[in-house]
Structure formats: C-alpha cells, structure tokens
Amino acid sequence: MTTIVMGGGLIGITTAYYLAKSGHDVTVLERNEGAGEETSFQNGALLAPGHSQSWAAPGAAWTLVKSLFQKDPALKFRFSTDPQFWRWGMKFLSNCTHDSYRKNTLRVFRCMNEGLAELRALSAETGISYEGNDNGILYLFRSERSLEERSGDWTLLRDHGLKLEEASVERCAEIEPVLEPVKSKIAGGFFSPDEEAGDAYLFTCRLAEHCVELGVNFKYSTAVSDITVDNGKVTAVNTDRGQFTADRYLLALGPHSPVLARRIGIELPIWPVKGYTASIPINGHNGAPKVGVIEEDNLVAFANLGDRLRVGGKAEFAGYDRSFTEPDFEGVFSVSKELFPNAGDYEQPKHWACLRPTSAGGPPILGETPLRNLYLNVGHGAAGWTMGCATSRAVADVMTGRKPDLDMEGLKLADL
Ligand SMILES: Cc1cc2nc3c(=O)[nH]c(=O)nc-3n(C[C@H](O)[C@H](O)[C@H](O)COP(=O)(O)OP(=O)(O)OC[C@H]3O[C@@H](n4cnc5c(N)ncnc54)[C@H](O)[C@@H]3O)c2cc1C
C-alpha cells in the first residue's frame, strides 16, 4: 500500500517509521531541507507525563484576559481576526469546565504515559538515543499559595497511576542539590522520578535516517500547496515540485495542519501558540540542574542535555509569526538566572521560537477524517515529544486497518 505523509517533523517521521514497519510504501513530503526543523527543532526537551494538565481549565479565560494588561506575562494572549482563531477560541472556552478539564487532562496523560513507554521501546529496538537523562522531573512552585492552589492538578495524575512524590523545600534541594542556595525562593513541589529529558530534534533526525534504511522515501524542499479531493477521497497532493499520489494520506503538518485541512472542508480546532527556547552551553559550570525542572509559577522548563541546558517558556498568541529578538527571552532568563545562576554560559545562548500546535481541548486529534483515505496525527500542543510515539503508532495501526493499543476515546475528530 502506498502512503504519503505530509510533514517531516517529529510526528510525521515517527508515523512514517511505524507505517514502514507495517509494510506501507511511504513517501514523506517536507518543505524544509531536512527533518524536524520547525516545532520539533529546539523544544523544551522534557518527557513529562506529569505535565499533562489541559490548558483549557476553569479560570483559563480570566488568565488570558488578565494577560492583555500585563507587561511581560508568561502567557501573552492577543486577539486575531483569523476565523480559525475564533472557532478555536469558542471551542477552547467550551472546554474550560471542571468536567472537560478533568477528562481532557486524563486523555493527554494517557497519550503521554504511553508515549514515553513507546519511545523507550522504539529506542531499545532501533538503538536510537537522544542525549538526555532519566533523572526524573521536579515540578517546582515559588509560593505556598500557588502550590496549594494547583496541587490538585498533580494529585489527579497520581490517582491515575503517575509515580509522584510530594516534595518539601528541603526534599527539593535533596533531589536537586543546586537548589540549596535558593531554598528561600521556592515553596516545594512534586517529583516524578520516572520521567526523562532528551533532544527531540536529534531523535527526529536519527529516526529519519533509520526510516531511509526501512525504504521510506523523503522529498525535502517540497511544499504542499493543496490537496485534491474527488468523490469523498483524496486523489492527489499538489506541491511546488509537482503532484504526488498514493492509496493513503496522512496530515502531520504540526501547527500548519488546520490551514491546509480547511481548504478541503475539514475544520481542525488547532491554533499556534508560540514559545521561546534557548540552549545554554554548560561549559564546565556546576550549577545546572541534573533533573528536569518546570518552574510552575512562570512556566519555565529546564532540561539538562549533557553539554547544554535547554531553557524554555512563554505562551504567546502571535498567529503564525515565528520571529524572535533577544528581549523576548528576558522573562525566561530572569527565572533561570534566579534559580540556577551558575548553570552555564548565559552570554552564549542559542535562541529559538516555535509554535505549539494547540488543540482547543488539549488532546491530540488522531485517525480517520470524513475523507476515506485521509488520516490525522495533529494537535499535540506542548506535549508532542512525549506523546509522539504512542499517537504515531496508533495512527499507523488505524491506517493499516488494525485496532490500536492506545485507547482512542476522545482523540478522534468525530469525538470533538
Ligand atoms: C516552546 C515549545 C516547547 C515544547 N516543549 C516540549 C516538551 O518539553 N515536551 C514535549 O513533549 N513537547 C514539547 N513541545 C511540543 C512538541 O515540540 C511538538 O508537539 C512537536 O514538535 C510537534 O511536532 P509536529 O511534527 O507535529 O510539528 P513540526 O515539528 O512543526 O512538524 C511539522 C512539519 O510540517 C512541515 N510543513 C508545514 N507546512 C508544510 C507544507 N505546506 N508542506 C510541506 N511541509 C510542511 C514543517 O516544515 C514541519 O517540519 C514544545 C513545543 C514548543 C513550541
């Protein structure tokens, strides 16, 4: 069976891998010169089922509105005139009830938990490593109030199987000794010992190389312009390098998926939410955290990738604009320097900004569409690195006519 995968990011390539293993003759179409050069390029690098909480939460609307009046908020909301934004916004608001938050969070948790297990299995099978560490992740709070207000978000995950330890300030400093000098600046947190950090871009590139060995055909520098549909199915994909045809087609264009889908009448409730990351060379400094850390009050993430510390944060509604300037990183760096002043060479950061393909409810959107031979693996938001192997394996199973191991409840377009 011939299959075209649109999008050579982490999600497209991971699905191509499972499809090739299932006997599909796969071609990946990617507009950049190589794999994983957009959202998957320099993300937060944490493999963190403990961060499954849906952004569509009770009170989220008020947080968004407040951010309109703040100077440099971690979450910077802006209105857009794009109808895609308004459709997404209405769906987002309708998901902000207690009941939807709980359901969506547990769906994301299911995907992240199984995603990490699948990633480990894939890594063991292929020998692909991703320069990370498996020292666990510490979810850190700066004030007693924020810890108290949000602890239910973590105990919900613990009640559903996440191995999680409540950590006092003393215990946080025991888990991560570089916090010892800044104990007065933290209030405690939660430690998830079985979680990891790793370089998603490295993984994507190595998996793409492995896919070539499996016979996957990569067409880089090939931008999809539109999709031809006839009689309820896709008949061709049109690109700046000509037309491609296959038996089955997968849409895995990350934040760009809804733009192309809308042109063939499929509305995907996904909106790009921009984030900023920096890689700081550790260069012999001894103050970088060895465990992964998410500072929950300002939502700044830290991942130790051996020779560099990945620092990331902010959620900005800027449409499809991926530009960045140094001042955009001030908020992230101020938290980083406060907690980990001796983490590395702050004068030599490698900056990056990218767009989270954020679904209105939180969970990714997977599998069948109203078109008989078009499938989806989209909407992974801030968690695609952790979820990717589970959602990709599941979508490859659906495309092969098998029942996926991943429970698909609440993850299909038809469920939305
Ligand atoms: C700041 C930030 C931090 C994050 N941190 C984490 C984290 O710590 N842990 C975690 O699990 N997840 C994290 N994520 C999420 C994760 O990075 C994403 O969910 C994941 O990378 C999405 O992969 P993708 O393949 O769907 O998208 P992409 O990597 O964007 O891939 C889509 C591909 O489609 C291509 N494309 C688009 N349009 C076209 C076209 N018309 N024709 C051809 N090709 C096209 C693009 O070039 C791109 O390569 C983070 C995201 C951000 C933004």
The ligand as an ORCA input file, in Angstrom:
! r2SCAN-3c Opt
* xyz 0 1
  C       8.415     26.140     23.064
  C       7.989     24.708     22.974
  C       8.393     23.813     23.940
  C       7.979     22.476     23.884
  N       8.423     21.609     24.838
  C       8.021     20.324     24.814
  C       8.464     19.428     25.818
  O       9.259     19.770     26.703
  N       7.985     18.156     25.787
  C       7.099     17.734     24.827
  O       6.663     16.602     24.886
  N       6.708     18.549     23.826
  C       7.150     19.839     23.807
  N       6.729     20.698     22.836
  C       5.802     20.205     21.806
  C       6.481     19.487     20.674
  O       7.690     20.115     20.326
  C       5.510     19.468     19.487
  O       4.256     18.942     19.895
  C       6.038     18.624     18.347
  O       7.351     19.032     17.994
  C       5.133     18.767     17.143
  O       5.685     18.005     16.101
  P       4.998     18.023     14.670
  O       5.742     17.067     13.840
  O       3.528     17.893     14.825
  O       5.234     19.534     14.184
  P       6.548     20.141     13.405
  O       7.784     19.706     14.069
  O       6.277     21.577     13.259
  O       6.438     19.386     12.030
  C       5.546     19.751     11.002
  C       6.338     19.765      9.723
  O       5.462     20.079      8.657
  C       6.190     20.877      7.748
  N       5.233     21.638      6.944
  C       4.341     22.567      7.338
  N       3.630     23.023      6.286
  C       4.075     22.334      5.199
  C       3.713     22.325      3.838
  N       2.742     23.119      3.357
  N       4.345     21.465      3.000
  C       5.337     20.644      3.457
  N       5.728     20.622      4.743
  C       5.101     21.459      5.608
  C       7.036     21.776      8.618
  O       8.129     22.273      7.911
  C       7.431     20.841      9.741
  O       8.677     20.240      9.542
  C       7.129     22.042     22.842
  C       6.727     22.938     21.849
  C       7.150     24.256     21.908
  C       6.727     25.203     20.841
*
